[in-house]
């Protein structure tokens, strides 16, 4: 029983990496993006926040309501110079309530989910290739699929609508990273999610016929986690590419403006 418990915990951690890895990728991409603007960072935050922040906060609110929590106050876009916050959601939950405890985890990571779905919708409406179409192919590895998607995305952008979708995706992605308070809330519900996963896996082991016939054809937890990871990576990749371009331009402009220093060589 101990070995089985350890195995299930390791499975849970590996499954969690599907979400954590692209989430870290998104965070690094966002940091690079904003650092590229240097002294103009705050202005860019406020500008991109017009689209990104409402989706971030609305994601929190929707998931909180889905788990039966009460949304007390919702500010979709309200910049505060003192706290440097751009929006917020205040919600209440019951201490010791198992469903609410699980919900706190998903409320914390909700901006990743909501932002990814918003970017997916933009890609779908404008006909841009979606990463899920590549990594889910059985003959493609994740890296090969990712590289192929980037190549096809670069060649597919040929209309104002698609350019607009990319710009909006960047605005969404740059505000989709969970904040410190978001991560604190998600961490508080992590144990409850682990318990739920262990119970689910024990049920699949105890009732394999039931799951094979009635549940697995309609819901595959690992496949769903992989799809979500692909959506987050898709959103992060758009921001990362923009960050790379911005950093290159910033570096080039910096070199161009750097003054020449004259120095007189001493006579020998």
MIMILUM-685871 format. One record per residue (C-alpha): x, y, z; residue number from 0; residue in one letter. Coordinates in Angstrom, 1 decimal. Each point is the difference from the previous one (the first is absolute). Example, Ala and Ser with C-alpha at 12.3 -4.5 7.8 and 13.67 -1.06 7.14 Angstrom:
2
      x      y      z num residu
   12.3   -4.5    7.8   0      a
    1.4    3.4   -0.7   1      s
//
This chain:
268
      x      y      z num residu
    0.0    0.0    0.0   0      x
    2.9    2.3    0.8   1      x
    1.6   -0.6   -3.4   2      x
   -3.3    0.6   -1.7   3      x
   -0.4    3.3    1.8   4      x
    3.5    1.1   -0.9   5      x
   -0.7   -0.9   -3.7   6      x
   -3.2    1.9   -0.1   7      x
    1.6    3.1    1.6   8      x
    2.8   -0.1   -2.6   9      x
   -2.6   -0.3   -2.7  10      x
   -1.8    3.0    1.4  11      x
    3.3    2.0    0.1  12      x
    0.8   -1.0   -3.6  13      x
   -3.5    1.0   -1.1  14      x
    0.4    3.3    1.8  15      x
    3.2    0.7   -2.0  16      x
   -2.2    0.1   -3.2  17      x
   -1.4    3.2    1.5  18      x
    3.0    1.3    2.0  19      x
    2.5   -0.1   -2.9  20      x
   -1.9    2.1   -2.5  21      x
   -1.1    2.3    2.9  22      x
    3.7    0.6    0.8  23      x
    0.6    0.5   -3.7  24      x
   -2.8    2.7   -0.1  25      x
    1.4    1.7    3.1  26      x
    3.5    0.2   -1.5  27      x
   -1.4    1.3   -3.3  28      x
   -2.0    2.7    1.8  29      x
    3.0    1.1    2.1  30      x
    2.1    0.3   -3.2  31      x
   -2.8    1.8   -1.8  32      x
   -0.4    2.7    2.7  33      x
    3.7    0.4    0.6  34      x
    0.5    0.8   -3.6  35      x
   -2.0    3.2    0.4  36      x
    2.2    1.2    2.8  37      x
   -1.3    3.4    1.3  38      x
   -3.2   -0.4   -2.0  39      x
   -1.0   -3.2    1.8  40      x
   -2.8    1.5    2.1  41      x
   -1.6    1.6   -3.1  42      x
    0.1   -3.2   -1.9  43      x
   -1.5   -1.9    3.0  44      x
   -2.9    2.4    0.1  45      x
   -0.5   -0.2   -3.8  46      x
    0.1   -3.8   -0.2  47      x
   -2.0   -0.2    3.2  48      x
   -3.0    1.4   -1.8  49      x
   -0.5   -3.4   -1.5  50      x
    2.0   -2.4    2.1  51      x
   -1.0    1.1    3.5  52      x
   -3.8   -0.4   -0.5  53      x
    0.5   -3.5   -1.3  54      x
    2.3   -0.8    2.9  55      x
   -2.4    1.2    2.6  56      x
   -3.1   -1.3   -1.7  57      x
    1.7   -3.5   -0.1  58      x
    0.4    0.2    3.8  59      x
   -3.6    1.0    0.5  60      x
   -1.5   -2.7   -2.4  61      x
    1.9   -2.8    1.6  62      x
   -0.8    1.2    3.5  63      x
   -3.7   -0.1   -0.9  64      x
    0.3   -3.4   -1.6  65      x
    1.3   -1.4    3.3  66      x
   -2.8    1.6    2.0  67      x
    1.9    2.9    1.5  68      x
   -1.3    3.5    0.4  69      x
    1.5    2.8   -2.0  70      x
   -0.1    3.0    2.2  71      x
    1.6    2.7   -2.3  72      x
    1.3   -0.1   -3.5  73      x
    2.1    2.7   -1.6  74      x
    0.8   -0.9   -3.6  75      x
    2.3    2.9   -0.5  76      x
    0.8    2.5    2.8  77      x
    3.7    1.0    0.1  78      x
    1.2    0.9    3.4  79      x
    3.3    2.0    0.0  80      x
    0.8   -0.9    3.7  81      x
   -0.4   -3.7   -0.2  82      x
    0.8   -0.1   -3.7  83      x
   -2.9   -2.4   -0.6  84      x
   -2.2    0.4   -3.1  85      x
   -3.0   -2.0    1.2  86      x
   -1.2   -2.4    2.6  87      x
   -2.6   -2.5    1.2  88      x
   -1.1   -0.4    3.6  89      x
   -1.8   -3.3    0.6  90      x
   -0.9   -2.0    3.1  91      x
    0.1   -3.7    0.8  92      x
   -0.7   -2.3    2.9  93      x
    2.9   -1.3    2.0  94      x
    0.1   -3.8    0.1  95      x
   -2.4   -0.3   -3.0  96      x
    1.6   -2.7   -2.2  97      x
   -1.5    1.3   -3.3  98      x
    1.0    3.6    0.8  99      x
    3.5   -1.2    0.9 100      x
    0.4   -1.6   -3.4 101      x
   -1.5    3.0   -1.6 102      x
    2.7    2.3    1.5 103      x
    2.6   -1.8   -2.0 104      x
   -1.9    0.5   -3.3 105      x
   -0.9    3.6    0.9 106      x
    3.7    0.7    0.4 107      x
    1.0   -1.4   -3.4 108      x
   -3.2    1.3   -1.7 109      x
    1.8    2.8   -2.0 110      x
    2.1   -2.7   -1.7 111      x
   -3.2   -1.9   -1.0 112      x
   -2.1    3.1   -0.9 113      x
    2.8    1.7   -1.9 114      x
    0.9   -3.2   -1.9 115      x
   -3.7   -0.5   -1.0 116      x
   -0.3    3.7   -1.1 117      x
    3.1   -0.4   -2.2 118      x
   -1.3   -3.3   -1.4 119      x
   -3.2    1.8   -0.9 120      x
    1.9    2.7   -1.9 121      x
    2.0   -2.5   -1.9 122      x
   -3.1   -2.0   -0.9 123      x
   -2.0    3.1   -1.2 124      x
    2.9    1.2   -2.2 125      x
    1.1   -3.4   -1.3 126      x
    3.4    0.0    1.6 127      x
    1.6   -3.4    0.6 128      x
   -0.5   -1.3    3.6 129      x
    2.7   -1.8    1.9 130      x
   -2.4   -2.7    1.2 131      x
   -0.3   -1.2   -3.6 132      x
    3.7   -0.8    0.0 133      x
    1.0   -1.4    3.4 134      x
   -3.0   -2.4    0.0 135      x
    1.1   -1.8   -3.1 136      x
    1.4   -3.5    0.9 137      x
    2.8    0.3   -2.6 138      x
    1.3    3.3    1.3 139      x
    2.0    0.6    3.2 140      x
   -0.8    3.1    2.0 141      x
    3.1    1.8   -1.1 142      x
   -0.4   -0.9   -3.7 143      x
   -3.7    1.0    0.2 144      x
    0.9    3.3    1.7 145      x
    2.6    0.9   -2.7 146      x
   -2.4   -1.0   -2.8 147      x
   -2.7    2.2    1.6 148      x
    2.3    3.0    0.2 149      x
    1.0   -0.4   -3.6 150      x
   -3.6   -0.3   -1.2 151      x
   -1.1    2.9    2.2 152      x
    2.7    2.3   -1.4 153      x
   -1.1   -0.7   -3.6 154      x
   -3.8    0.1    0.8 155      x
   -0.2    3.6    1.1 156      x
   -1.0    1.9   -3.1 157      x
   -3.1    2.1    0.9 158      x
   -0.8    3.0    2.3 159      x
   -2.3   -2.3    2.0 160      x
    2.7   -2.5    0.7 161      x
    2.5    2.8    1.0 162      x
   -2.6    1.4    2.3 163      x
   -0.5   -3.5    1.6 164      x
    3.7   -0.2    0.6 165      x
    0.1    3.4    1.6 166      x
   -3.0   -0.8    2.2 167      x
    1.6   -3.3    0.9 168      x
    3.1    1.8    1.2 169      x
   -2.1    2.4    2.1 170      x
   -1.8   -3.0    1.6 171      x
    3.1   -2.1    0.5 172      x
    2.0    2.8    1.7 173      x
   -2.6    0.1    2.8 174      x
   -0.8   -3.7    0.2 175      x
    2.7   -0.9    2.5 176      x
   -1.4   -0.7    3.5 177      x
    1.0    2.6    2.6 178      x
    1.7   -0.8    3.3 179      x
   -3.4    0.0    1.7 180      x
   -1.4   -2.2   -2.7 181      x
    2.8   -2.5    0.5 182      x
   -0.5    0.1    3.8 183      x
   -3.7   -0.8   -0.4 184      x
    0.8   -2.8   -2.5 185      x
    2.6   -1.5    2.4 186      x
   -2.6    0.0    2.8 187      x
   -2.2   -2.3   -2.1 188      x
    2.8   -2.2   -1.4 189      x
   -0.4   -2.7    2.7 190      x
   -3.7   -0.3   -0.6 191      x
    0.6   -0.4   -3.8 192      x
    2.6   -2.7    0.8 193      x
   -2.5   -1.9    2.1 194      x
   -2.6    0.3   -2.7 195      x
    2.5   -1.3   -2.6 196      x
    0.9   -3.0    2.2 197      x
   -3.6   -0.9    0.5 198      x
   -0.6    0.3   -3.7 199      x
    2.9   -2.3   -0.8 200      x
   -1.0   -2.5    2.6 201      x
   -3.4   -0.1   -1.5 202      x
    1.4   -0.7   -3.4 203      x
    2.1   -2.9    1.4 204      x
   -2.9   -1.4    1.9 205      x
   -2.6    0.4   -2.8 206      x
    1.9   -0.3   -3.3 207      x
   -3.0   -1.3   -1.9 208      x
   -2.3    2.8    1.1 209      x
    2.6    2.7   -1.0 210      x
    0.9   -1.7   -3.3 211      x
   -3.6   -0.2   -1.0 212      x
   -1.7    3.1    1.4 213      x
    2.7    2.6    0.9 214      x
    3.2   -0.3   -2.0 215      x
   -1.8    0.4   -3.4 216      x
   -1.2    3.4    1.2 217      x
    2.7    1.2    2.3 218      x
    3.7   -0.7    0.0 219      x
    1.7    1.9    2.8 220      x
    3.6   -0.3   -1.3 221      x
   -1.1    1.0   -3.6 222      x
   -1.9    3.0    1.5 223      x
    3.1    1.1    1.9 224      x
    2.1   -0.3   -3.1 225      x
   -2.5    2.1   -2.0 226      x
   -0.1    2.7    2.8 227      x
    3.8    0.0    0.0 228      x
    0.0    0.5   -3.8 229      x
   -2.4    2.9    0.4 230      x
    2.1    1.7    2.6 231      x
    3.2   -0.6   -2.0 232      x
   -1.7    1.5   -3.1 233      x
   -0.9    3.1    1.9 234      x
    3.5    0.2    1.5 235      x
    1.7   -0.5   -3.3 236      x
   -1.7    3.0   -1.6 237      x
    1.2    2.2    2.9 238      x
    3.5   -1.6   -0.1 239      x
    0.4    0.7   -3.7 240      x
   -1.1    3.6    0.5 241      x
    2.4    0.3    3.0 242      x
    2.9   -1.3   -2.2 243      x
   -0.8    2.5   -2.8 244      x
   -0.4    2.8    2.5 245      x
    3.3   -0.8    1.8 246      x
    1.8   -0.1   -3.3 247      x
   -1.4    3.4   -1.1 248      x
    0.8    1.4    3.5 249      x
    3.6   -1.3   -0.2 250      x
    0.5    1.3   -3.6 251      x
   -1.4    3.5    0.9 252      x
    2.3    0.1    3.1 253      x
    3.0   -0.8   -2.1 254      x
   -1.0    2.7   -2.5 255      x
   -0.4    2.7    2.6 256      x
    3.2   -1.0    1.9 257      x
    2.4    2.9   -0.4 258      x
    3.5   -0.5   -1.2 259      x
    2.7    0.6    2.6 260      x
    3.2    1.8   -1.2 261      x
    3.2   -0.8    1.6 262      x
    3.5    1.2   -0.8 263      x
    2.6   -2.6   -0.1 264      x
    3.2    0.9    1.9 265      x
    3.1    0.5   -2.1 266      x
    2.7   -2.6    0.4 267      x
//
